[in-house]
Amino acid sequence: MASWYERTLLPKFLACACSGPQMMLQRARLVPRASGRVLELGVGMGLNLAFYDPSRVTSVIGVDPAPELRAMAVAAPRPEGLAVEVLPGRAEDLPFEASSFDSVVCTFTLCSVHSPERTLAEARRVLKPGGRLFYCEHGLAPDPGVARWQRRIEPVWKRLAGGCRLTRPVLPLLEGAGFSTREAESAYLPKVPRFAGWNVRGEAQA
């Protein structure tokens, strides 16, 4: 059962942390590229929904384990005509048939799932042949000094931020799951603390 903090304060904390101008800019650059039948892993508060292009997308199904966040996603703004369904579910164990989605969208989600390896394996499983994974994640910084601070801060940060890890190596995880990362773009987000600001964004095909 979720604690009082997880039910009441955590959604407010995540709303502030995940909807900053730089993070919303990354979403705006990535999400409109999705097409066809789309699965969004960790739909959370529905912050991506406003950026889908209804002329490219037939439907969006978002999954998230947290009922408080799903309720926010249901009420989140989205373009007129965009078909959206928000379902309970964990990214590591998706209740969908293999090869059933044209696109999978994963933004700021791999940091908080219990198993990023299992999550990415599931993303590959449900993608149709030729389907695309659109990802935007923060993770382990390449600079040793920043990485040291990430490891120091992570135990406290993880408790405050709903299990969010600062030190997951995004590109190695994607490559280990069999995804191509040739189109990856990575940089520190401006005006974001460096311990949480190393960002990797791209489009991958299994």
C-alpha positions in Angstrom: 0.0 0.0 0.0 1.3 3.5 -0.8 2.4 5.6 2.1 0.9 9.0 2.9 3.9 10.7 1.3 3.5 8.7 -1.9 -0.2 9.5 -2.1 -0.1 13.2 -1.2 3.3 14.9 -1.4 5.1 12.8 -4.0 2.8 13.8 -6.9 3.4 17.5 -6.1 7.2 16.9 -6.0 7.1 15.1 -9.3 5.0 17.7 -10.9 7.6 20.3 -10.0 10.6 18.2 -10.9 9.2 16.8 -14.2 7.5 19.8 -15.7 10.4 22.3 -15.6 11.0 24.3 -18.8 14.0 22.3 -20.0 12.3 18.9 -19.4 9.2 20.1 -21.2 11.4 21.3 -24.1 12.9 17.8 -24.4 9.4 16.3 -24.5 8.3 18.8 -27.2 11.3 17.8 -29.3 10.7 14.0 -29.0 7.1 13.1 -28.6 5.7 14.5 -31.9 7.9 12.0 -33.8 5.8 9.0 -32.5 3.3 7.5 -34.9 0.7 4.8 -35.3 -0.4 2.9 -32.2 1.6 4.3 -29.4 2.5 2.8 -26.0 3.8 5.3 -23.3 5.7 3.7 -20.5 5.3 5.4 -17.1 2.7 7.9 -18.4 2.8 9.6 -15.0 1.0 12.9 -14.9 0.4 12.9 -18.7 2.9 15.6 -19.4 3.6 14.2 -22.9 0.0 14.0 -24.0 0.0 17.6 -25.2 2.8 16.9 -27.7 1.4 14.0 -29.7 0.4 14.8 -33.3 -3.1 13.4 -33.9 -2.4 13.4 -37.6 0.4 10.8 -37.1 -1.0 8.9 -34.1 -4.0 6.5 -34.2 -4.1 6.0 -30.4 -2.0 6.4 -27.2 -2.1 3.9 -24.4 -0.3 5.0 -21.2 0.6 2.7 -18.4 1.6 3.6 -14.8 1.4 1.8 -11.5 0.4 4.8 -9.4 -3.3 5.6 -9.2 -2.6 9.2 -8.1 -0.5 9.9 -11.2 -3.0 8.0 -13.5 -5.8 10.3 -12.4 -3.6 13.3 -13.3 -2.9 11.8 -16.7 -6.6 11.3 -17.4 -7.2 15.0 -16.8 -4.1 16.2 -18.6 -4.5 18.4 -21.7 -4.1 16.8 -25.1 -4.9 17.8 -28.7 -8.4 17.5 -29.9 -9.1 14.2 -31.5 -6.2 12.3 -29.8 -7.5 8.9 -28.6 -5.9 8.2 -25.1 -6.4 5.4 -22.7 -4.6 5.3 -19.3 -4.2 1.9 -17.7 -2.7 0.5 -14.5 0.5 -1.5 -15.2 4.2 -1.9 -14.7 6.6 -1.4 -17.5 8.4 -4.6 -16.6 5.3 -6.7 -17.1 3.2 -5.3 -19.9 -0.3 -6.8 -20.5 -0.1 -6.5 -24.3 0.6 -9.0 -27.1 3.9 -9.1 -28.9 4.3 -6.9 -31.9 1.3 -4.8 -31.1 2.6 -1.2 -31.2 4.2 1.0 -33.8 5.9 3.3 -31.3 6.9 3.1 -27.6 7.6 6.4 -25.8 9.7 6.3 -22.6 10.5 9.7 -21.0 12.1 10.1 -17.6 11.0 6.6 -16.7 14.0 4.2 -16.8 15.3 6.0 -13.7 12.4 4.8 -11.5 11.4 1.4 -12.8 12.5 -1.6 -10.7 14.3 -3.2 -13.6 15.3 -1.1 -16.6 16.6 -4.3 -18.3 13.2 -6.0 -18.1 11.4 -2.7 -19.1 13.4 -2.4 -22.3 13.0 -6.1 -23.1 9.2 -5.6 -22.8 9.4 -2.5 -25.0 11.1 -4.7 -27.7 8.6 -7.4 -27.3 5.5 -5.2 -27.9 7.0 -3.3 -30.8 6.1 -4.3 -34.3 9.0 -5.2 -36.6 10.4 -1.9 -37.7 8.7 -0.1 -34.7 10.5 2.7 -32.9 11.4 3.4 -29.3 11.4 7.2 -28.5 13.4 7.8 -25.3 14.4 10.8 -23.2 16.1 10.0 -19.9 18.4 11.4 -17.3 21.1 9.2 -15.9 24.8 8.7 -15.0 26.9 11.6 -16.0 30.1 11.0 -18.0 32.2 13.3 -15.8 33.7 11.5 -12.8 33.2 14.5 -10.5 29.5 14.7 -11.3 29.1 11.0 -11.1 30.6 10.9 -7.6 28.1 13.5 -6.4 25.3 11.5 -8.1 26.3 8.4 -6.1 26.4 10.4 -2.8 23.0 12.1 -3.4 21.2 9.1 -4.8 20.2 7.3 -1.5 18.3 10.4 -0.3 17.1 11.5 -3.7 15.6 8.0 -4.3 13.5 8.2 -1.2 12.2 11.7 -2.0 11.6 11.2 -5.7 9.6 8.0 -5.8 12.5 5.6 -6.4 14.3 7.8 -9.0 17.9 6.7 -9.5 20.5 9.2 -10.7 23.2 6.7 -11.7 21.6 4.5 -14.3 23.7 4.4 -17.5 21.1 5.1 -20.2 22.9 4.3 -23.4 24.5 1.0 -22.2 21.1 -0.1 -21.0 19.5 0.6 -24.4 22.4 -1.1 -26.2 22.3 -4.1 -23.9 18.6 -4.5 -24.7 19.4 -4.7 -28.4 18.4 -1.2 -29.4 20.5 1.0 -31.7 21.6 4.3 -30.2 23.1 5.9 -33.3 20.8 8.9 -33.2 21.3 9.6 -29.5 21.7 13.2 -28.4 23.2 13.8 -25.0 24.0 16.9 -23.0 23.6 18.6 -19.6 20.2 20.4 -19.5 20.7 24.1 -19.0 19.6 25.5 -15.6 19.2 22.0 -14.2 21.5 20.9 -11.4 24.2 18.7 -12.9 23.6 15.8 -10.6 20.1 15.5 -12.2 20.8 17.1 -15.6 22.7 14.7 -17.8 20.1 14.0 -20.5 20.0 11.4 -23.3 17.3 11.7 -26.1 16.8 9.7 -29.3 14.9 7.3 -31.5 15.9 3.7 -31.6 15.0 0.6 -33.5 15.5 -2.9 -32.2 
